[in-house]
Every structure is written in structure tokens, then in C-alpha cells.
């Protein structure tokens, strides 16, 4: 949940990754724009050119891509104290492959395109910060790839429950199914079997 000002919340997030960042070093974050999105709004859409980043202060979002026939595939979720963006598009200044959509009313800091890479070029501490975020993203992406390639749907659901334990009950089951890669009906069968075996 939100605690203190938006700047204080972001500063705490940054200092978890780079202990010792001073208020002076973090001063550029005071220029990030605080905003609120209603449930169902998009922070980024597929095809957006040179998208920025969003730091979620309160709320819940999903990262979604669209396959053949418009079928949704959900790659992940983010809630309080998470920075979300289409990384490839941000780093290469190209169009986004992903949409980031709110699943709850969401308060966030909007970070304009190019700002984080520019700060990383100008400051060692910001470079350390963006490096840490990239490492976290890489670890999560590798874990997600492994589960998609090796695990069956039941194991993918178990992985969801483990990875998103803090927010699992907030995620609508239809979105969980899209993350696991099954229909909502198939997810219901998986859940019944798991609960019966418990």
C-alpha cells in the first residue's frame, strides 16, 4: 500500500536495490508524474512508440500480448512497489510488443520515455539501479520461460501460486488461466483436483 509521498515510496523502492542513494541523487524522481488509472485502463498498448515506464504505488496490472485471432496471453502481473514497462521497446526505442493494463484502480508514477536510460548514463547510482532492475527482469523471464517449456498446466498453476503468493487472490481467475495458458474451464478442473488432493 502507499506510504508517504509518491517520491518517498519510489525512493524506498530504489534504496532497496541500491542502498545509500541520497535524496540528492534521487531528486530527478521528484519530476515523475503521479497519476491514477481506472480498472481496465492501459498504461501501455501494443504498438505504442517509444513507451515510458510506470512505478505502481497501489493497484494491480497485467502484462499481456495478443496471439493469433486476438487470443490473450498474459506474461505476468505487478502490484505495489513494482516498476513496469515493455523493456525491449524502452531500451531500443521501438514500438511495444506488450500491453500493460490495470486489473484494479491503480495509482502510479509515470516516467517519460528515455528518462531512466538517460539517468543511467549520467549517474553511477542510477546505472546501478537500472542494472538491478534488469537483473530482476532477466531472472523472472528465465523462470517464466522454463515453466512454459517444461511444465504442464498444473505445474504452471503451482508456479503462479508460488511466484504471486502475495497477490494471487486479487488476480481474476480468467487472468490466471491466460497466464497458465489454459481455458478458464481447464483451470477450474486443475483447481478442483488440487484442492481434492490437499
N, C-alpha and C positions, 0 to 999 in steps of 0.2 A: 504494500500500500504506500501511498505518498507520505513522505515525512519531510517536513521543512519545505523550503522553496524548491522550485524546479532545478535551480542551479545547485543547491545543496544536495539534492538527490543524485544529480548527474555526477557531481564531484565525488560523492561517496562511492559510486559505481566505478569511476575512473581510478580512485585510490585503492580499491580492491585489487586492481590489476597492476597499478604502478604506485606502490606505497611511496609517500613522500612528495607527491605532486602538490605544489603550493597553490594557494588561491591565485597568485600572480600568474603562474603557469597555466592555470585553468581559466583565466579571465576570458579567453575567447568564447568559452561555453556560455557566458552571460548573453551572448548575441544569438544563441539558438532560440528559435521562436516557439513558445508554448502554444499548444493547440488542442482542441478536443474533436474527436471523430465519433459520430453516432454508430451504432451497431450496423454492420453491413457496408460501411464506407470503405473506400480504398485509399491506402496511404501511397501505394504504387500500383500501377497497372502494367500488364504485359504490353510491350511496345513503347512505354514511356522512354523518352530520350534523356540520357544522362541524369538518371534519378538520384535523389539525395538519400539521406538516412533518417531513421526515426528512433528516438530513445523512448521506450514505453515507460511511462511513470505509473500508470494504473490502467488496467484493461487486459485484453486478450486479442491476439491477432493470429492469422494463419498465413503461411506461405504456400501459394497454390500455383500450379501450372496446368495448362489445358492440352489434352491429347486429341487424338482423332475423334471427330464427332463432338468436340467440346467437352469430352469427359474430363472431370476434375481429378487431379492427383495432388494430394496435399503432402508437402515435403516436411512440414514442421509447424510448430506453434511457438509463440513467445508471449510472455506476460511481463509483470512488473520487473523493472530494472534489467531490461534487455535492449540491445541496440540491433535493429533490423534494417536490412537493405538488400537489394539484389547485388551481391558482391561483384560478380563479373562485370555487370553493367557499370557499377560505380568505379571500379579500378580501370576499366578500359574506355570509359566514357562512351558507351554504346547503349542501345536500347535494352530494356529489361526483358528477360525471359520469364520473370515471375510477377505475380500479383501478390501484394500484401494487403489483406482485408481484415477488418475488425470483426470479431465474434461477440464483442461486448462494447458498450460505450468505452472509449479509450482516450486517455489523456496522454499526450506525448510531446517531446521536443522535436521540432522539425529542423534538420540540419541540411543546409542547402547543398546542391551538387558541388563537388570539388573541395569542400571545406576541410574534411578530415584528411584527404591526401595532402592538401596544402599545409595544414598544421604539422603533419608528419615530416614534411620537407624542411620546415622552419625550426622544429624543436625536437630535441632528443627524447624528452619525456613523452610528447605526443607520438613520436615514432614508436617508442616502446609500447605505448597504449594501443596503437593500431596493430602492431605486431602481435600483441597478446590476443586481441580480438580475432585476428586472422588465424592464429593457432587454435583458438577455441572453435572457430568455424570449421577448420580442417578436421579436427578430431570428431566433431559432430557429423560432418559429411562422410567421413570414413566409416563411422559406426552405422550410419543410415545405409550406405552402400552395401556393407556386409550383410545387414539384415535383409535387404531386398534381394541380394543374390543367393543367400544361403538358407534363410529361414522360411518355414511355411507360415501360413497366415496366423496360426495360433501363437507361434513364437514371436511374430512381428507384433501381435497384440500385447504379449507379455513385455516386449521391449518398450512399447509405448507406455505401459503402466509404470515401468521402472524409470524410464527417462523423464516422463512428465508426471511423476507421482504428486508433485505439489499442485498441479492444475488439472489432473485427469478428469475430475468430476465436473469441472467447468466446461469441458470441451463437449459439444453436442455429439451424440453417437454417430450421426451421419458424417461428421467431420473425422471422427476416429476411423470409421470404415474407409473413407477416402485416403487416410494416412496409411492404413494397413494394406489397402489395395484390394478390398473385397466390397461386396454389396452390403447395405445395412442388414439385410436378412441373414447373410452369411455371418456377419459379426454377431448377430443375436444368437445364432446357433453356437458359435465359438464361446460366447459368454455363458450360455446355459451349460455347456459341457464343463467349462472350467469351474463354475460355481457348484455343479453337481459333484465334481471330484474333490472339492475343497473340504 
